[in-house]
């Protein structure tokens, strides 16, 4: 079979591992040919490709980013976009298309499936917010980076008796914030699922001061917001999927904490460091399992589906189910967070 592959949306560690696994099994076990589209859906629209062979995918397992590069190209917003995609797919004589990406990328996969293209999706987002799967590859690496950053902030915060606010990624779901926050021993963790209670944050850092700890660590997801306020953004421009560029809640929170408590407070924004660099062993393994299952689905004729992790088993679900809603942090983890904090009214 001739199979196309692309990586859409934000890059993350593990993309190359998926590509490598699918190509290796496809070529070695099925005699497949692979066509890689460059820069996500833009490459499909413009027919910009590279060959994916055993040679071109050799040595990429441990590399971050993606050899296919990526973009946030929304086919729906481009005049004649779907028609151009269909022409490219026909021109390249593809029997199937494997798309690696989050809900935006998979929304295009679903639309093409409805137009007769044989698509298989692989869930990729460090935000870990794609429905139907217990884990997206890239998340574990991002959490590891964020946790190490929180660990490092402890020493400098303690040295200067400061409150340090660490802003991490997480547009609509706080998986990185709550996981890295709990793992890193943060004193307050703020996520998009719950409006920021600034009085509670100040109570927690004040409690520590009054009990001999003159420093505090606060972890906040970029999408967290104060009640009745919009998310903090950089500028007003949006990408092709309508997303604003989030950033700044960490600084706004630091300023508010310092104003209310009079404690010296600083903020740090981890930004794109969270999605760069080599993938963790867990992400390499998960991505490899996803890549193998993706090419298996192609040969089983199971199209319009997304590869997912359920417990410890790899499975698959309809693409429509995967993008139906955002997978958010549950009350169970929120309860773990509050269990580690002094309850309200404590003295």
C-alpha positions as CSV (number, residue, x, y, z in Angstrom):
1,X,0.0,0.0,0.0
2,X,1.0,3.6,-0.4
3,X,0.5,5.5,2.8
4,X,0.8,9.2,3.5
5,X,1.8,10.6,6.8
6,X,1.8,14.1,8.3
7,X,2.3,15.9,11.6
8,X,0.0,18.8,12.4
9,X,-0.3,21.5,15.1
10,X,2.3,22.1,17.8
11,X,5.4,19.8,17.7
12,X,6.2,17.6,20.7
13,X,8.6,14.9,21.6
14,X,7.7,11.5,20.2
15,X,6.4,12.5,16.7
16,X,9.5,11.0,15.1
17,X,9.1,7.8,17.1
18,X,5.6,7.3,15.6
19,X,6.8,8.0,12.1
20,X,9.7,5.6,12.5
21,X,7.5,2.8,13.9
22,X,4.8,3.0,11.3
23,X,7.3,3.1,8.5
24,X,9.4,0.2,9.8
25,X,6.5,-2.1,10.3
26,X,4.9,-1.0,7.0
27,X,8.0,-1.6,4.9
28,X,9.4,-4.6,6.7
29,X,6.2,-6.6,7.2
30,X,3.9,-5.4,4.4
31,X,6.1,-4.0,1.7
32,X,4.4,-0.6,2.0
33,X,5.5,2.7,0.5
34,X,5.3,5.9,2.5
35,X,4.9,9.6,1.5
36,X,5.6,12.2,4.1
37,X,3.7,15.5,3.7
38,X,5.7,18.5,5.0
39,X,4.3,21.1,7.5
40,X,1.1,19.4,8.3
41,X,-2.0,19.9,6.2
42,X,-0.1,22.7,4.3
43,X,2.0,20.0,2.7
44,X,-1.2,18.1,1.5
45,X,-2.7,21.3,0.1
46,X,0.5,22.3,-1.7
47,X,1.7,18.7,-2.5
48,X,5.1,19.2,-0.7
49,X,6.5,15.8,0.2
50,X,9.5,13.8,1.2
51,X,10.1,10.0,1.0
52,X,9.7,8.1,4.2
53,X,12.0,5.1,3.9
54,X,14.1,2.9,6.3
55,X,17.0,5.3,5.5
56,X,15.2,8.6,6.0
57,X,13.6,7.4,9.3
58,X,16.8,5.9,10.7
59,X,18.2,7.5,13.8
60,X,15.2,9.6,14.6
61,X,13.7,7.7,17.5
62,X,15.4,9.9,20.2
63,X,15.0,13.2,18.4
64,X,12.4,15.8,19.4
65,X,10.4,17.8,16.9
66,X,9.4,16.2,13.6
67,X,11.3,15.5,10.5
68,X,8.1,16.3,8.6
69,X,7.9,19.8,10.3
70,X,4.5,21.1,11.2
71,X,2.0,24.0,10.9
72,X,-1.3,25.1,12.2
73,X,-3.0,25.0,8.8
74,X,-6.8,24.9,8.8
75,X,-8.0,23.3,5.6
76,X,-11.5,24.6,6.3
77,X,-10.3,28.2,6.1
78,X,-8.6,27.9,2.8
79,X,-10.7,28.4,-0.4
80,X,-10.9,25.0,-2.1
81,X,-8.8,23.5,0.6
82,X,-10.5,20.1,0.7
83,X,-10.5,19.9,-3.1
84,X,-6.8,20.5,-3.2
85,X,-6.2,17.8,-0.5
86,X,-8.3,15.3,-2.5
87,X,-6.3,16.2,-5.7
88,X,-3.0,15.7,-3.9
89,X,-4.0,12.4,-2.4
90,X,-5.2,11.1,-5.8
91,X,-2.1,12.4,-7.5
92,X,0.1,10.5,-5.0
93,X,-2.0,7.4,-5.5
94,X,-2.4,7.0,-1.7
95,X,-4.3,4.1,-0.2
96,X,-4.4,5.7,3.2
97,X,-3.4,8.7,5.2
98,X,-2.1,8.7,8.8
99,X,-2.3,12.1,10.6
100,X,-0.5,12.8,13.9
101,X,-2.0,15.6,15.8
102,X,-4.5,16.9,18.4
103,X,-8.1,17.9,18.1
104,X,-7.6,20.5,15.4
105,X,-5.6,18.2,13.2
106,X,-8.0,15.3,13.7
107,X,-11.0,17.5,12.9
108,X,-9.5,17.8,9.4
109,X,-8.9,14.0,9.3
110,X,-12.6,13.5,10.2
111,X,-13.7,15.9,7.5
112,X,-11.6,14.1,4.9
113,X,-12.9,10.7,6.1
114,X,-16.4,12.0,5.4
115,X,-15.2,12.8,1.9
116,X,-14.0,9.3,1.3
117,X,-10.3,9.5,2.3
118,X,-9.1,6.5,4.3
119,X,-7.7,8.3,7.4
120,X,-6.2,7.0,10.6
121,X,-5.3,9.4,13.5
122,X,-2.7,9.3,16.2
123,X,-3.2,11.5,19.3
124,X,-0.5,14.0,19.9
125,X,-0.7,16.9,22.4
126,X,1.4,17.7,25.4
127,X,-1.8,19.2,26.9
128,X,-3.1,15.6,27.2
129,X,-6.6,16.8,26.5
130,X,-7.8,14.6,23.6
131,X,-10.8,12.5,24.6
132,X,-10.9,8.8,24.5
133,X,-7.3,8.1,25.3
134,X,-5.6,7.9,28.7
135,X,-2.4,9.5,27.4
136,X,-1.1,11.4,24.5
137,X,2.5,11.0,23.6
138,X,4.6,14.1,24.5
139,X,2.8,14.7,27.7
140,X,5.1,12.6,29.9
141,X,8.2,14.5,28.5
142,X,6.5,17.9,29.1
143,X,5.6,17.0,32.6
144,X,9.2,15.8,33.3
145,X,10.6,19.1,32.1
146,X,8.1,21.2,34.1
147,X,8.7,19.1,37.2
148,X,12.4,19.6,36.9
149,X,11.9,23.3,36.6
150,X,9.7,23.4,39.7
151,X,12.4,21.5,41.5
152,X,15.0,24.0,40.5
153,X,12.8,26.9,41.5
154,X,12.6,25.7,45.1
155,X,16.2,26.4,45.8
156,X,16.3,30.0,44.4
157,X,12.9,30.8,46.0
158,X,14.2,29.6,49.4
159,X,17.4,31.5,49.0
160,X,15.6,34.8,48.5
161,X,12.5,34.2,50.6
162,X,10.3,34.7,47.5
163,X,7.1,33.4,46.1
164,X,7.8,32.1,42.6
165,X,5.0,31.6,40.1
166,X,5.7,29.0,37.3
167,X,3.5,29.2,34.2
168,X,3.2,26.0,32.2
169,X,1.3,25.1,29.1
170,X,-2.4,24.1,29.2
171,X,-4.9,26.0,27.2
172,X,-8.2,24.4,28.2
173,X,-7.0,21.6,30.5
174,X,-4.5,21.7,33.4
175,X,-2.9,18.2,33.1
176,X,0.7,19.6,33.0
177,X,0.1,22.0,35.8
178,X,-1.5,19.6,38.2
179,X,0.8,16.7,37.5
180,X,4.0,18.7,37.6
181,X,2.7,20.8,40.5
182,X,1.9,17.8,42.7
183,X,5.1,16.0,41.6
184,X,7.2,19.1,42.3
185,X,5.6,19.9,45.6
186,X,4.1,23.2,44.6
187,X,2.1,25.0,47.3
188,X,-0.7,26.2,45.0
189,X,-1.7,24.8,41.7
190,X,-4.1,26.6,39.3
191,X,-5.8,25.1,36.3
192,X,-8.3,26.2,33.6
193,X,-10.9,23.9,35.1
194,X,-11.3,26.0,38.2
195,X,-11.4,29.9,38.3
196,X,-8.5,31.4,40.2
197,X,-9.3,32.1,43.8
198,X,-6.7,34.7,44.6
199,X,-7.7,34.9,48.3
200,X,-7.1,31.2,48.6
201,X,-3.7,31.4,46.9
202,X,-2.7,34.3,49.2
203,X,-3.9,32.3,52.2
204,X,-1.7,29.3,51.3
205,X,1.5,31.4,50.9
206,X,0.7,33.3,54.1
207,X,0.1,30.1,56.0
208,X,3.6,28.9,55.0
209,X,5.2,32.2,56.2
210,X,3.4,32.0,59.5
211,X,4.6,28.4,59.9
212,X,8.3,29.0,59.3
213,X,8.5,28.6,55.5
214,X,9.4,31.9,54.0
215,X,9.1,30.9,50.3
216,X,6.3,29.4,48.2
217,X,6.0,27.8,44.7
218,X,2.8,28.4,42.7
219,X,2.2,26.5,39.4
220,X,-0.4,27.9,37.0
221,X,-1.6,26.7,33.6
222,X,-1.5,29.3,30.8
223,X,-5.2,28.9,30.3
224,X,-6.2,29.5,34.0
225,X,-8.1,32.8,34.6
226,X,-9.5,35.0,37.2
227,X,-13.3,34.9,37.7
228,X,-15.1,36.9,35.0
229,X,-11.9,37.6,33.2
230,X,-10.6,36.5,29.9
231,X,-7.5,34.3,29.5
232,X,-4.2,36.2,29.4
233,X,-3.0,36.6,25.9
234,X,-0.2,38.1,23.9
235,X,-1.8,40.5,21.4
236,X,-5.2,39.9,19.8
237,X,-4.3,37.8,16.7
238,X,-5.6,34.2,16.4
239,X,-4.3,31.2,14.5
240,X,-6.2,29.6,11.7
241,X,-8.2,27.5,14.2
242,X,-9.2,30.6,16.1
243,X,-6.8,30.2,19.0
244,X,-5.3,33.2,20.7
245,X,-1.7,33.1,21.9
246,X,-1.9,32.5,25.6
247,X,0.8,33.9,27.9
248,X,1.0,36.2,30.9
249,X,-1.2,34.7,33.6
250,X,1.9,33.9,35.6
251,X,3.1,37.5,35.7
252,X,-0.4,38.8,36.4
253,X,-0.8,36.3,39.3
254,X,2.7,37.2,40.7
255,X,1.8,40.9,40.7
256,X,-1.5,40.3,42.5
257,X,0.1,38.0,45.1
258,X,2.8,40.6,45.9
259,X,0.2,43.4,46.1
260,X,-2.0,41.5,48.5
261,X,0.7,39.8,50.7
262,X,3.6,42.3,50.4
263,X,5.8,39.2,49.8
264,X,8.4,39.6,47.0
265,X,7.0,37.5,44.1
266,X,8.5,36.7,40.7
267,X,7.2,34.7,37.8
268,X,8.8,32.4,35.2
269,X,7.1,31.1,32.0
270,X,8.5,27.8,30.8
271,X,6.9,28.3,27.3
272,X,8.2,26.1,24.5
273,X,10.9,24.5,26.5
274,X,8.2,22.1,27.6
275,X,7.7,20.6,24.1
276,X,11.3,20.6,23.0
277,X,14.2,18.1,23.2
278,X,14.4,14.4,23.4
279,X,11.4,12.3,24.4
280,X,11.2,10.4,27.6
281,X,11.5,6.6,27.5
282,X,7.7,6.4,28.3
283,X,6.9,8.7,25.3
284,X,9.2,6.8,23.0
285,X,7.5,3.5,23.9
286,X,4.0,4.9,23.7
287,X,4.7,6.7,20.4
288,X,6.2,3.4,19.0
289,X,3.1,1.4,20.0
290,X,0.9,4.1,18.5
291,X,2.8,4.0,15.2
292,X,2.7,0.2,15.0
293,X,-1.1,0.2,15.7
294,X,-1.7,2.9,13.2
295,X,-0.3,0.9,10.3
296,X,-2.1,-2.1,11.6
297,X,-5.4,-0.3,11.3
298,X,-4.6,0.6,7.8
299,X,-4.1,-3.0,6.8
300,X,-7.2,-4.0,8.8
301,X,-9.2,-1.5,6.8
302,X,-10.3,0.3,10.0
303,X,-10.4,3.9,8.8
304,X,-11.9,7.1,10.4
305,X,-10.5,6.0,13.7
306,X,-7.9,7.2,16.3
307,X,-5.4,5.0,18.0
308,X,-5.7,5.3,21.8
309,X,-4.4,4.0,25.1
310,X,-6.9,2.4,27.5
311,X,-5.2,1.4,30.7
312,X,-2.1,-0.4,29.4
313,X,-3.7,-1.6,26.2
314,X,-3.6,0.1,22.7
315,X,-7.0,0.3,21.1
316,X,-8.9,2.6,18.7
317,X,-12.0,4.8,18.7
318,X,-13.9,6.8,16.0
319,X,-12.3,10.1,15.2
320,X,-15.7,11.8,15.9
321,X,-15.6,10.6,19.5
322,X,-12.0,11.9,20.0
323,X,-12.8,15.5,19.1
324,X,-16.3,15.7,20.6
325,X,-15.1,17.3,23.8
326,X,-11.9,18.3,25.6
327,X,-10.6,15.9,28.2
328,X,-10.1,17.9,31.4
329,X,-8.6,17.3,34.8
330,X,-11.0,15.3,37.0
331,X,-12.1,15.9,40.5
332,X,-10.0,13.0,41.7
333,X,-6.7,14.9,41.0
334,X,-8.1,18.1,42.3
335,X,-8.9,16.3,45.5
336,X,-5.3,15.0,45.7
337,X,-4.1,18.6,45.3
338,X,-6.3,20.0,48.1
339,X,-5.4,17.0,50.3
340,X,-1.8,18.2,50.4
341,X,-2.8,21.7,51.4
342,X,-3.8,23.1,54.8
343,X,-7.6,23.2,54.9
344,X,-9.4,26.6,55.1
345,X,-9.6,27.9,58.6
346,X,-6.3,26.3,59.6
347,X,-4.1,28.3,62.0
